[in-house]
């Protein structure tokens, strides 16, 4: 009874957050004015969630619900227009990544993005009208039937690795799903089952359960769906465990809280709690019995809650963790401290919080990269400035003997080079000019042209 009481108290405390995030993940219209207003009023004004966190939510939600890409993009644009958050490529993928790059002239490399060659309107359209995939998306059996009788119809056609029946499951298109099974004898796959849970279609799920026993991937899909009943059904009937990490990835706070209290997974809950961007949640978890602020997840690179706060730009949470004893020098499985993580992802505020709380600004990871090396490599201008202002060593060497300036040169980060030189990276400039042929050969071929160009410019 005590667990239920505490759960209800937490659900009441975070009710607005859970409700609005569920709405976002379960979007079922492209008319998103009401949803946007809820996001601004509840997530931003009440819970003080950063706009960057909300944009990441939009990216994750859209990837599992791309029928409403236009609606998600409308919300994205309104937030960008009003709050002008910094857009960082590593937070986005798929359609949202391609749209952000093209619409806001970010010039991101989209080499592995399926939509790199499409114009924004094509991306928003999702599928071309009068096609098999368009009819499936809209569960239009009439058009699908006509297309299926044409000479060009290919029952084995796949898109992004999914079959036609799997796309029916993804979109929750029940009528089209039944059409393929009854008219063509198409067999249900395990992927159909998982996608059926993601799309929250009970009829498709029921048919898939006849063919396959649910597994951990099915539970992952149920967590993605933001349907707590599906999650509890799998937990209670198939003895499947809830994955705390997946709850944080898909911002499913309701299931996260249930599992934390039911299974008493307090330490793992703390590790992954920063991703929700709720300081109050972290503060509460820190009061639980047996909590270890420096606990880590062995399955996720041995990273701690402080690593995750640095990763997701949660500087207030980072401050709370440090004040409660978090070790600013604790390393993950690659030798990264939290400051390395903040530098890698250009999260200057957490970086400054860590530095002010005693983080070694010149510490090395297992490849002898300092935070300044990592920030310079990724063209993270804001964090480079913070590191330099707080005394970072401009001449530190990684395991290959390269300084931050050399790393910036090889990565074609000209603005970083200028900042480093203006702040005294003189010895590196001399070294650039005096490099032996042996040293140059250690540089990957594709980087040499840029490297030599910068040697000339820096003379």
TORKOL-4160 file (C-alpha; in steps of 0.2 Angstrom, whole numbers, padded with zeros to 4 digits, m for minus):
459
<pt num="1" X="0000" Y="0000" Z="0000"/>
<pt num="2" X="0014" Y="0012" Z="0004"/>
<pt num="3" X="0021" Y="0009" Z="m0014"/>
<pt num="4" X="0004" Y="0014" Z="m0021"/>
<pt num="5" X="0003" Y="0029" Z="m0010"/>
<pt num="6" X="0020" Y="0035" Z="m0015"/>
<pt num="7" X="0017" Y="0032" Z="m0034"/>
<pt num="8" X="0001" Y="0041" Z="m0033"/>
<pt num="9" X="0009" Y="0056" Z="m0025"/>
<pt num="10" X="0023" Y="0056" Z="m0039"/>
<pt num="11" X="0010" Y="0054" Z="m0053"/>
<pt num="12" X="0001" Y="0069" Z="m0046"/>
<pt num="13" X="0016" Y="0079" Z="m0045"/>
<pt num="14" X="0021" Y="0076" Z="m0063"/>
<pt num="15" X="0004" Y="0073" Z="m0070"/>
<pt num="16" X="0005" Y="0088" Z="m0082"/>
<pt num="17" X="0022" Y="0082" Z="m0088"/>
<pt num="18" X="0016" Y="0065" Z="m0091"/>
<pt num="19" X="m0001" Y="0070" Z="m0099"/>
<pt num="20" X="0007" Y="0082" Z="m0112"/>
<pt num="21" X="0022" Y="0071" Z="m0117"/>
<pt num="22" X="0009" Y="0057" Z="m0119"/>
<pt num="23" X="m0001" Y="0069" Z="m0131"/>
<pt num="24" X="0015" Y="0072" Z="m0141"/>
<pt num="25" X="0020" Y="0054" Z="m0143"/>
<pt num="26" X="0002" Y="0049" Z="m0147"/>
<pt num="27" X="m0001" Y="0064" Z="m0159"/>
<pt num="28" X="m0016" Y="0060" Z="m0171"/>
<pt num="29" X="m0018" Y="0076" Z="m0181"/>
<pt num="30" X="m0008" Y="0089" Z="m0190"/>
<pt num="31" X="m0018" Y="0103" Z="m0182"/>
<pt num="32" X="m0007" Y="0105" Z="m0167"/>
<pt num="33" X="m0012" Y="0122" Z="m0160"/>
<pt num="34" X="m0019" Y="0115" Z="m0144"/>
<pt num="35" X="m0004" Y="0103" Z="m0142"/>
<pt num="36" X="0008" Y="0117" Z="m0144"/>
<pt num="37" X="m0001" Y="0128" Z="m0132"/>
<pt num="38" X="0000" Y="0114" Z="m0119"/>
<pt num="39" X="0018" Y="0112" Z="m0122"/>
<pt num="40" X="0021" Y="0130" Z="m0119"/>
<pt num="41" X="0010" Y="0131" Z="m0104"/>
<pt num="42" X="0014" Y="0115" Z="m0095"/>
<pt num="43" X="0031" Y="0109" Z="m0100"/>
<pt num="44" X="0040" Y="0126" Z="m0103"/>
<pt num="45" X="0031" Y="0137" Z="m0090"/>
<pt num="46" X="0026" Y="0125" Z="m0076"/>
<pt num="47" X="0040" Y="0112" Z="m0077"/>
<pt num="48" X="0053" Y="0123" Z="m0084"/>
<pt num="49" X="0058" Y="0110" Z="m0097"/>
<pt num="50" X="0071" Y="0116" Z="m0109"/>
<pt num="51" X="0065" Y="0119" Z="m0127"/>
<pt num="52" X="0080" Y="0109" Z="m0133"/>
<pt num="53" X="0073" Y="0094" Z="m0123"/>
<pt num="54" X="0056" Y="0096" Z="m0131"/>
<pt num="55" X="0064" Y="0096" Z="m0148"/>
<pt num="56" X="0072" Y="0080" Z="m0144"/>
<pt num="57" X="0055" Y="0073" Z="m0139"/>
<pt num="58" X="0048" Y="0079" Z="m0155"/>
<pt num="59" X="0062" Y="0070" Z="m0165"/>
<pt num="60" X="0059" Y="0053" Z="m0155"/>
<pt num="61" X="0040" Y="0054" Z="m0156"/>
<pt num="62" X="0040" Y="0058" Z="m0175"/>
<pt num="63" X="0051" Y="0043" Z="m0179"/>
<pt num="64" X="0038" Y="0032" Z="m0172"/>
<pt num="65" X="0023" Y="0041" Z="m0179"/>
<pt num="66" X="0028" Y="0049" Z="m0195"/>
<pt num="67" X="0011" Y="0050" Z="m0203"/>
<pt num="68" X="0010" Y="0066" Z="m0193"/>
<pt num="69" X="0027" Y="0073" Z="m0198"/>
<pt num="70" X="0019" Y="0089" Z="m0203"/>
<pt num="71" X="0011" Y="0091" Z="m0186"/>
<pt num="72" X="0027" Y="0088" Z="m0177"/>
<pt num="73" X="0036" Y="0100" Z="m0189"/>
<pt num="74" X="0023" Y="0114" Z="m0185"/>
<pt num="75" X="0027" Y="0112" Z="m0167"/>
<pt num="76" X="0046" Y="0112" Z="m0170"/>
<pt num="77" X="0045" Y="0128" Z="m0180"/>
<pt num="78" X="0034" Y="0137" Z="m0168"/>
<pt num="79" X="0046" Y="0133" Z="m0154"/>
<pt num="80" X="0061" Y="0138" Z="m0164"/>
<pt num="81" X="0053" Y="0154" Z="m0169"/>
<pt num="82" X="0049" Y="0159" Z="m0152"/>
<pt num="83" X="0063" Y="0153" Z="m0141"/>
<pt num="84" X="0077" Y="0151" Z="m0154"/>
<pt num="85" X="0086" Y="0136" Z="m0146"/>
<pt num="86" X="0103" Y="0130" Z="m0153"/>
<pt num="87" X="0100" Y="0116" Z="m0165"/>
<pt num="88" X="0113" Y="0102" Z="m0163"/>
<pt num="89" X="0114" Y="0088" Z="m0176"/>
<pt num="90" X="0117" Y="0074" Z="m0164"/>
<pt num="91" X="0100" Y="0077" Z="m0156"/>
<pt num="92" X="0091" Y="0073" Z="m0172"/>
<pt num="93" X="0088" Y="0059" Z="m0185"/>
<pt num="94" X="0077" Y="0055" Z="m0199"/>
<pt num="95" X="0064" Y="0067" Z="m0206"/>
<pt num="96" X="0067" Y="0080" Z="m0192"/>
<pt num="97" X="0086" Y="0080" Z="m0195"/>
<pt num="98" X="0084" Y="0082" Z="m0213"/>
<pt num="99" X="0070" Y="0096" Z="m0211"/>
<pt num="100" X="0080" Y="0106" Z="m0199"/>
<pt num="101" X="0096" Y="0105" Z="m0210"/>
<pt num="102" X="0087" Y="0111" Z="m0225"/>
<pt num="103" X="0075" Y="0124" Z="m0218"/>
<pt num="104" X="0087" Y="0132" Z="m0206"/>
<pt num="105" X="0102" Y="0131" Z="m0218"/>
<pt num="106" X="0112" Y="0121" Z="m0205"/>
<pt num="107" X="0122" Y="0112" Z="m0219"/>
<pt num="108" X="0123" Y="0096" Z="m0209"/>
<pt num="109" X="0131" Y="0081" Z="m0217"/>
<pt num="110" X="0116" Y="0070" Z="m0221"/>
<pt num="111" X="0126" Y="0055" Z="m0229"/>
<pt num="112" X="0116" Y="0042" Z="m0220"/>
<pt num="113" X="0099" Y="0051" Z="m0219"/>
<pt num="114" X="0086" Y="0042" Z="m0230"/>
<pt num="115" X="0079" Y="0060" Z="m0234"/>
<pt num="116" X="0095" Y="0069" Z="m0239"/>
<pt num="117" X="0089" Y="0071" Z="m0257"/>
<pt num="118" X="0071" Y="0076" Z="m0254"/>
<pt num="119" X="0064" Y="0094" Z="m0253"/>
<pt num="120" X="0056" Y="0099" Z="m0237"/>
<pt num="121" X="0038" Y="0097" Z="m0244"/>
<pt num="122" X="0042" Y="0079" Z="m0250"/>
<pt num="123" X="0048" Y="0075" Z="m0232"/>
<pt num="124" X="0032" Y="0082" Z="m0225"/>
<pt num="125" X="0021" Y="0073" Z="m0237"/>
<pt num="126" X="0029" Y="0056" Z="m0231"/>
<pt num="127" X="0023" Y="0046" Z="m0245"/>
<pt num="128" X="0017" Y="0052" Z="m0263"/>
<pt num="129" X="m0001" Y="0051" Z="m0265"/>
<pt num="130" X="m0010" Y="0037" Z="m0275"/>
<pt num="131" X="0004" Y="0025" Z="m0270"/>
<pt num="132" X="0003" Y="0009" Z="m0261"/>
<pt num="133" X="0012" Y="0016" Z="m0246"/>
<pt num="134" X="0001" Y="0032" Z="m0246"/>
<pt num="135" X="m0015" Y="0021" Z="m0246"/>
<pt num="136" X="m0008" Y="0010" Z="m0231"/>
<pt num="137" X="m0003" Y="0026" Z="m0221"/>
<pt num="138" X="m0022" Y="0031" Z="m0223"/>
<pt num="139" X="m0029" Y="0014" Z="m0221"/>
<pt num="140" X="m0038" Y="0016" Z="m0238"/>
<pt num="141" X="m0042" Y="m0001" Z="m0244"/>
<pt num="142" X="m0052" Y="0005" Z="m0259"/>
<pt num="143" X="m0036" Y="0013" Z="m0267"/>
<pt num="144" X="m0025" Y="m0001" Z="m0261"/>
<pt num="145" X="m0036" Y="m0014" Z="m0269"/>
<pt num="146" X="m0035" Y="m0005" Z="m0285"/>
<pt num="147" X="m0016" Y="m0003" Z="m0285"/>
<pt num="148" X="m0015" Y="m0021" Z="m0280"/>
<pt num="149" X="m0023" Y="m0026" Z="m0296"/>
<pt num="150" X="m0011" Y="m0016" Z="m0307"/>
<pt num="151" X="0003" Y="m0024" Z="m0317"/>
<pt num="152" X="0016" Y="m0014" Z="m0307"/>
<pt num="153" X="0011" Y="m0020" Z="m0290"/>
<pt num="154" X="0024" Y="m0029" Z="m0281"/>
<pt num="155" X="0019" Y="m0039" Z="m0266"/>
<pt num="156" X="0037" Y="m0041" Z="m0260"/>
<pt num="157" X="0041" Y="m0022" Z="m0261"/>
<pt num="158" X="0050" Y="m0015" Z="m0246"/>
<pt num="159" X="0054" Y="0002" Z="m0239"/>
<pt num="160" X="0067" Y="0006" Z="m0226"/>
<pt num="161" X="0068" Y="m0013" Z="m0223"/>
<pt num="162" X="0049" Y="m0015" Z="m0219"/>
<pt num="163" X="0037" Y="m0026" Z="m0229"/>
<pt num="164" X="0020" Y="m0020" Z="m0234"/>
<pt num="165" X="0012" Y="m0029" Z="m0220"/>
<pt num="166" X="0024" Y="m0022" Z="m0208"/>
<pt num="167" X="0020" Y="m0004" Z="m0214"/>
<pt num="168" X="0002" Y="m0008" Z="m0210"/>
<pt num="169" X="0007" Y="m0013" Z="m0192"/>
<pt num="170" X="0018" Y="0003" Z="m0191"/>
<pt num="171" X="0003" Y="0014" Z="m0196"/>
<pt num="172" X="m0010" Y="0004" Z="m0186"/>
<pt num="173" X="m0019" Y="0002" Z="m0203"/>
<pt num="174" X="m0031" Y="m0012" Z="m0198"/>
<pt num="175" X="m0041" Y="m0014" Z="m0214"/>
<pt num="176" X="m0025" Y="m0014" Z="m0225"/>
<pt num="177" X="m0017" Y="m0027" Z="m0213"/>
<pt num="178" X="m0032" Y="m0038" Z="m0215"/>
<pt num="179" X="m0033" Y="m0035" Z="m0234"/>
<pt num="180" X="m0015" Y="m0042" Z="m0236"/>
<pt num="181" X="m0018" Y="m0057" Z="m0225"/>
<pt num="182" X="m0035" Y="m0062" Z="m0233"/>
<pt num="183" X="m0031" Y="m0058" Z="m0251"/>
<pt num="184" X="m0013" Y="m0063" Z="m0253"/>
<pt num="185" X="m0010" Y="m0075" Z="m0238"/>
<pt num="186" X="0004" Y="m0064" Z="m0231"/>
<pt num="187" X="0012" Y="m0070" Z="m0216"/>
<pt num="188" X="0013" Y="m0060" Z="m0200"/>
<pt num="189" X="0031" Y="m0057" Z="m0194"/>
<pt num="190" X="0038" Y="m0054" Z="m0177"/>
<pt num="191" X="0041" Y="m0036" Z="m0183"/>
<pt num="192" X="0023" Y="m0034" Z="m0186"/>
<pt num="193" X="0020" Y="m0038" Z="m0168"/>
<pt num="194" X="0032" Y="m0025" Z="m0162"/>
<pt num="195" X="0026" Y="m0012" Z="m0174"/>
<pt num="196" X="0008" Y="m0016" Z="m0169"/>
<pt num="197" X="0012" Y="m0011" Z="m0151"/>
<pt num="198" X="0020" Y="0005" Z="m0156"/>
<pt num="199" X="0005" Y="0010" Z="m0166"/>
<pt num="200" X="m0007" Y="0005" Z="m0152"/>
<pt num="201" X="m0019" Y="m0004" Z="m0163"/>
<pt num="202" X="m0027" Y="m0018" Z="m0152"/>
<pt num="203" X="m0034" Y="m0028" Z="m0167"/>
<pt num="204" X="m0017" Y="m0030" Z="m0175"/>
<pt num="205" X="m0009" Y="m0034" Z="m0158"/>
<pt num="206" X="m0022" Y="m0047" Z="m0155"/>
<pt num="207" X="m0018" Y="m0056" Z="m0172"/>
<pt num="208" X="0001" Y="m0055" Z="m0169"/>
<pt num="209" X="m0001" Y="m0062" Z="m0152"/>
<pt num="210" X="m0008" Y="m0078" Z="m0160"/>
<pt num="211" X="0008" Y="m0080" Z="m0170"/>
<pt num="212" X="0022" Y="m0074" Z="m0159"/>
<pt num="213" X="0026" Y="m0074" Z="m0140"/>
<pt num="214" X="0031" Y="m0056" Z="m0135"/>
<pt num="215" X="0049" Y="m0053" Z="m0130"/>
<pt num="216" X="0060" Y="m0039" Z="m0124"/>
<pt num="217" X="0058" Y="m0030" Z="m0141"/>
<pt num="218" X="0039" Y="m0030" Z="m0139"/>
<pt num="219" X="0041" Y="m0022" Z="m0122"/>
<pt num="220" X="0052" Y="m0009" Z="m0130"/>
<pt num="221" X="0038" Y="m0005" Z="m0142"/>
<pt num="222" X="0025" Y="m0004" Z="m0129"/>
<pt num="223" X="0036" Y="0008" Z="m0119"/>
<pt num="224" X="0037" Y="0018" Z="m0135"/>
<pt num="225" X="0019" Y="0018" Z="m0137"/>
<pt num="226" X="0016" Y="0028" Z="m0121"/>
<pt num="227" X="0001" Y="0016" Z="m0117"/>
<pt num="228" X="0004" Y="0010" Z="m0099"/>
<pt num="229" X="m0010" Y="m0003" Z="m0101"/>
<pt num="230" X="0001" Y="m0012" Z="m0115"/>
<pt num="231" X="0016" Y="m0011" Z="m0104"/>
<pt num="232" X="0007" Y="m0019" Z="m0089"/>
<pt num="233" X="m0001" Y="m0032" Z="m0100"/>
<pt num="234" X="0016" Y="m0038" Z="m0106"/>
<pt num="235" X="0024" Y="m0037" Z="m0088"/>
<pt num="236" X="0010" Y="m0046" Z="m0080"/>
<pt num="237" X="0005" Y="m0059" Z="m0093"/>
<pt num="238" X="0022" Y="m0063" Z="m0100"/>
<pt num="239" X="0034" Y="m0059" Z="m0086"/>
<pt num="240" X="0043" Y="m0046" Z="m0097"/>
<pt num="241" X="0054" Y="m0033" Z="m0088"/>
<pt num="242" X="0053" Y="m0015" Z="m0090"/>
<pt num="243" X="0069" Y="m0007" Z="m0096"/>
<pt num="244" X="0073" Y="0009" Z="m0086"/>
<pt num="245" X="0084" Y="0016" Z="m0100"/>
<pt num="246" X="0071" Y="0014" Z="m0113"/>
<pt num="247" X="0059" Y="0023" Z="m0102"/>
<pt num="248" X="0071" Y="0038" Z="m0102"/>
<pt num="249" X="0074" Y="0037" Z="m0121"/>
<pt num="250" X="0056" Y="0038" Z="m0125"/>
<pt num="251" X="0052" Y="0050" Z="m0110"/>
<pt num="252" X="0039" Y="0038" Z="m0103"/>
<pt num="253" X="0039" Y="0045" Z="m0086"/>
<pt num="254" X="0023" Y="0035" Z="m0080"/>
<pt num="255" X="0031" Y="0018" Z="m0083"/>
<pt num="256" X="0048" Y="0024" Z="m0077"/>
<pt num="257" X="0040" Y="0028" Z="m0060"/>
<pt num="258" X="0030" Y="0012" Z="m0059"/>
<pt num="259" X="0045" Y="0002" Z="m0062"/>
<pt num="260" X="0056" Y="0012" Z="m0050"/>
<pt num="261" X="0045" Y="0009" Z="m0036"/>
<pt num="262" X="0039" Y="m0008" Z="m0040"/>
<pt num="263" X="0056" Y="m0016" Z="m0043"/>
<pt num="264" X="0065" Y="m0004" Z="m0031"/>
<pt num="265" X="0078" Y="0000" Z="m0045"/>
<pt num="266" X="0083" Y="0016" Z="m0037"/>
<pt num="267" X="0101" Y="0018" Z="m0043"/>
<pt num="268" X="0097" Y="0013" Z="m0061"/>
<pt num="269" X="0083" Y="0026" Z="m0060"/>
<pt num="270" X="0094" Y="0039" Z="m0054"/>
<pt num="271" X="0107" Y="0036" Z="m0068"/>
<pt num="272" X="0094" Y="0038" Z="m0082"/>
<pt num="273" X="0083" Y="0051" Z="m0074"/>
<pt num="274" X="0092" Y="0067" Z="m0081"/>
<pt num="275" X="0085" Y="0063" Z="m0098"/>
<pt num="276" X="0068" Y="0069" Z="m0092"/>
<pt num="277" X="0075" Y="0086" Z="m0088"/>
<pt num="278" X="0065" Y="0086" Z="m0071"/>
<pt num="279" X="0076" Y="0092" Z="m0057"/>
<pt num="280" X="0062" Y="0088" Z="m0045"/>
<pt num="281" X="0063" Y="0070" Z="m0050"/>
<pt num="282" X="0081" Y="0069" Z="m0047"/>
<pt num="283" X="0080" Y="0077" Z="m0030"/>
<pt num="284" X="0067" Y="0065" Z="m0025"/>
<pt num="285" X="0076" Y="0049" Z="m0031"/>
<pt num="286" X="0091" Y="0055" Z="m0021"/>
<pt num="287" X="0081" Y="0054" Z="m0005"/>
<pt num="288" X="0078" Y="0035" Z="m0007"/>
<pt num="289" X="0085" Y="0022" Z="0004"/>
<pt num="290" X="0102" Y="0015" Z="m0002"/>
<pt num="291" X="0104" Y="0027" Z="m0016"/>
<pt num="292" X="0122" Y="0029" Z="m0023"/>
<pt num="293" X="0124" Y="0045" Z="m0032"/>
<pt num="294" X="0139" Y="0038" Z="m0042"/>
<pt num="295" X="0130" Y="0022" Z="m0047"/>
<pt num="296" X="0132" Y="0018" Z="m0066"/>
<pt num="297" X="0124" Y="0007" Z="m0079"/>
<pt num="298" X="0136" Y="m0007" Z="m0085"/>
<pt num="299" X="0125" Y="m0009" Z="m0101"/>
<pt num="300" X="0127" Y="0009" Z="m0106"/>
<pt num="301" X="0145" Y="0013" Z="m0106"/>
<pt num="302" X="0146" Y="0014" Z="m0086"/>
<pt num="303" X="0139" Y="0031" Z="m0087"/>
<pt num="304" X="0133" Y="0039" Z="m0071"/>
<pt num="305" X="0118" Y="0051" Z="m0068"/>
<pt num="306" X="0131" Y="0065" Z="m0069"/>
<pt num="307" X="0137" Y="0059" Z="m0086"/>
<pt num="308" X="0119" Y="0060" Z="m0092"/>
<pt num="309" X="0116" Y="0077" Z="m0085"/>
<pt num="310" X="0131" Y="0083" Z="m0095"/>
<pt num="311" X="0125" Y="0073" Z="m0111"/>
<pt num="312" X="0108" Y="0081" Z="m0111"/>
<pt num="313" X="0113" Y="0099" Z="m0106"/>
<pt num="314" X="0104" Y="0098" Z="m0089"/>
<pt num="315" X="0116" Y="0110" Z="m0079"/>
<pt num="316" X="0103" Y="0112" Z="m0065"/>
<pt num="317" X="0103" Y="0093" Z="m0062"/>
<pt num="318" X="0122" Y="0092" Z="m0064"/>
<pt num="319" X="0123" Y="0105" Z="m0049"/>
<pt num="320" X="0111" Y="0095" Z="m0039"/>
<pt num="321" X="0120" Y="0079" Z="m0041"/>
<pt num="322" X="0137" Y="0087" Z="m0037"/>
<pt num="323" X="0130" Y="0095" Z="m0021"/>
<pt num="324" X="0124" Y="0078" Z="m0016"/>
<pt num="325" X="0142" Y="0070" Z="m0018"/>
<pt num="326" X="0143" Y="0065" Z="m0037"/>
<pt num="327" X="0161" Y="0062" Z="m0042"/>
<pt num="328" X="0166" Y="0074" Z="m0056"/>
<pt num="329" X="0181" Y="0064" Z="m0060"/>
<pt num="330" X="0171" Y="0047" Z="m0062"/>
<pt num="331" X="0175" Y="0039" Z="m0079"/>
<pt num="332" X="0164" Y="0029" Z="m0091"/>
<pt num="333" X="0170" Y="0014" Z="m0100"/>
<pt num="334" X="0180" Y="0025" Z="m0113"/>
<pt num="335" X="0188" Y="0035" Z="m0099"/>
<pt num="336" X="0177" Y="0050" Z="m0101"/>
<pt num="337" X="0173" Y="0061" Z="m0086"/>
<pt num="338" X="0157" Y="0071" Z="m0086"/>
<pt num="339" X="0167" Y="0086" Z="m0093"/>
<pt num="340" X="0172" Y="0076" Z="m0108"/>
<pt num="341" X="0154" Y="0072" Z="m0112"/>
<pt num="342" X="0149" Y="0090" Z="m0110"/>
<pt num="343" X="0163" Y="0096" Z="m0121"/>
<pt num="344" X="0159" Y="0083" Z="m0134"/>
<pt num="345" X="0141" Y="0089" Z="m0136"/>
<pt num="346" X="0144" Y="0107" Z="m0134"/>
<pt num="347" X="0134" Y="0109" Z="m0118"/>
<pt num="348" X="0143" Y="0124" Z="m0110"/>
<pt num="349" X="0132" Y="0127" Z="m0095"/>
<pt num="350" X="0135" Y="0109" Z="m0088"/>
<pt num="351" X="0153" Y="0111" Z="m0092"/>
<pt num="352" X="0155" Y="0127" Z="m0082"/>
<pt num="353" X="0145" Y="0119" Z="m0068"/>
<pt num="354" X="0157" Y="0105" Z="m0067"/>
<pt num="355" X="0173" Y="0116" Z="m0068"/>
<pt num="356" X="0166" Y="0127" Z="m0054"/>
<pt num="357" X="0164" Y="0111" Z="m0044"/>
<pt num="358" X="0182" Y="0105" Z="m0046"/>
<pt num="359" X="0182" Y="0095" Z="m0062"/>
<pt num="360" X="0200" Y="0093" Z="m0069"/>
<pt num="361" X="0199" Y="0104" Z="m0085"/>
<pt num="362" X="0214" Y="0095" Z="m0093"/>
<pt num="363" X="0210" Y="0077" Z="m0089"/>
<pt num="364" X="0213" Y="0064" Z="m0102"/>
<pt num="365" X="0201" Y="0050" Z="m0108"/>
<pt num="366" X="0209" Y="0033" Z="m0113"/>
<pt num="367" X="0215" Y="0040" Z="m0129"/>
<pt num="368" X="0223" Y="0055" Z="m0120"/>
<pt num="369" X="0210" Y="0067" Z="m0127"/>
<pt num="370" X="0206" Y="0082" Z="m0116"/>
<pt num="371" X="0189" Y="0091" Z="m0115"/>
<pt num="372" X="0197" Y="0104" Z="m0126"/>
<pt num="373" X="0202" Y="0091" Z="m0139"/>
<pt num="374" X="0185" Y="0084" Z="m0140"/>
<pt num="375" X="0176" Y="0101" Z="m0141"/>
<pt num="376" X="0189" Y="0107" Z="m0155"/>
<pt num="377" X="0186" Y="0091" Z="m0165"/>
<pt num="378" X="0167" Y="0094" Z="m0165"/>
<pt num="379" X="0167" Y="0113" Z="m0169"/>
<pt num="380" X="0159" Y="0116" Z="m0152"/>
<pt num="381" X="0163" Y="0135" Z="m0151"/>
<pt num="382" X="0154" Y="0139" Z="m0135"/>
<pt num="383" X="0162" Y="0126" Z="m0125"/>
<pt num="384" X="0179" Y="0129" Z="m0132"/>
<pt num="385" X="0177" Y="0147" Z="m0126"/>
<pt num="386" X="0172" Y="0141" Z="m0109"/>
<pt num="387" X="0186" Y="0129" Z="m0107"/>
<pt num="388" X="0199" Y="0142" Z="m0113"/>
<pt num="389" X="0192" Y="0155" Z="m0101"/>
<pt num="390" X="0195" Y="0143" Z="m0087"/>
<pt num="391" X="0213" Y="0138" Z="m0090"/>
<pt num="392" X="0212" Y="0124" Z="m0102"/>
<pt num="393" X="0230" Y="0119" Z="m0109"/>
<pt num="394" X="0231" Y="0124" Z="m0127"/>
<pt num="395" X="0246" Y="0113" Z="m0130"/>
<pt num="396" X="0240" Y="0096" Z="m0123"/>
<pt num="397" X="0244" Y="0081" Z="m0133"/>
<pt num="398" X="0233" Y="0066" Z="m0137"/>
<pt num="399" X="0239" Y="0048" Z="m0140"/>
<pt num="400" X="0244" Y="0053" Z="m0158"/>
<pt num="401" X="0254" Y="0068" Z="m0152"/>
<pt num="402" X="0241" Y="0081" Z="m0158"/>
<pt num="403" X="0236" Y="0097" Z="m0150"/>
<pt num="404" X="0218" Y="0104" Z="m0150"/>
<pt num="405" X="0223" Y="0116" Z="m0164"/>
<pt num="406" X="0229" Y="0102" Z="m0175"/>
<pt num="407" X="0213" Y="0092" Z="m0171"/>
<pt num="408" X="0203" Y="0107" Z="m0176"/>
<pt num="409" X="0213" Y="0109" Z="m0192"/>
<pt num="410" X="0211" Y="0091" Z="m0197"/>
<pt num="411" X="0192" Y="0093" Z="m0194"/>
<pt num="412" X="0191" Y="0109" Z="m0204"/>
<pt num="413" X="0185" Y="0119" Z="m0190"/>
<pt num="414" X="0192" Y="0136" Z="m0195"/>
<pt num="415" X="0183" Y="0146" Z="m0182"/>
<pt num="416" X="0190" Y="0135" Z="m0168"/>
<pt num="417" X="0207" Y="0137" Z="m0175"/>
<pt num="418" X="0206" Y="0156" Z="m0175"/>
<pt num="419" X="0200" Y="0156" Z="m0157"/>
<pt num="420" X="0214" Y="0144" Z="m0151"/>
<pt num="421" X="0227" Y="0155" Z="m0160"/>
<pt num="422" X="0220" Y="0171" Z="m0154"/>
<pt num="423" X="0221" Y="0164" Z="m0136"/>
<pt num="424" X="0239" Y="0159" Z="m0138"/>
<pt num="425" X="0241" Y="0142" Z="m0147"/>
<pt num="426" X="0258" Y="0148" Z="m0154"/>
<pt num="427" X="0268" Y="0133" Z="m0151"/>
<pt num="428" X="0256" Y="0123" Z="m0161"/>
<pt num="429" X="0257" Y="0134" Z="m0176"/>
<pt num="430" X="0275" Y="0132" Z="m0176"/>
<pt num="431" X="0273" Y="0113" Z="m0175"/>
<pt num="432" X="0261" Y="0113" Z="m0189"/>
<pt num="433" X="0275" Y="0122" Z="m0200"/>
<pt num="434" X="0288" Y="0110" Z="m0194"/>
<pt num="435" X="0279" Y="0093" Z="m0195"/>
<pt num="436" X="0290" Y="0079" Z="m0202"/>
<pt num="437" X="0284" Y="0068" Z="m0216"/>
<pt num="438" X="0282" Y="0054" Z="m0204"/>
<pt num="439" X="0270" Y="0064" Z="m0194"/>
<pt num="440" X="0259" Y="0069" Z="m0209"/>
<pt num="441" X="0258" Y="0051" Z="m0214"/>
<pt num="442" X="0249" Y="0047" Z="m0198"/>
<pt num="443" X="0234" Y="0059" Z="m0203"/>
<pt num="444" X="0220" Y="0050" Z="m0212"/>
<pt num="445" X="0221" Y="0053" Z="m0231"/>
<pt num="446" X="0204" Y="0062" Z="m0232"/>
<pt num="447" X="0210" Y="0075" Z="m0219"/>
<pt num="448" X="0227" Y="0079" Z="m0227"/>
<pt num="449" X="0221" Y="0092" Z="m0239"/>
<pt num="450" X="0212" Y="0102" Z="m0226"/>
<pt num="451" X="0227" Y="0100" Z="m0214"/>
<pt num="452" X="0240" Y="0107" Z="m0227"/>
<pt num="453" X="0228" Y="0121" Z="m0231"/>
<pt num="454" X="0228" Y="0126" Z="m0213"/>
<pt num="455" X="0247" Y="0125" Z="m0212"/>
<pt num="456" X="0248" Y="0138" Z="m0226"/>
<pt num="457" X="0234" Y="0149" Z="m0219"/>
<pt num="458" X="0243" Y="0149" Z="m0201"/>
<pt num="459" X="0260" Y="0154" Z="m0208"/>
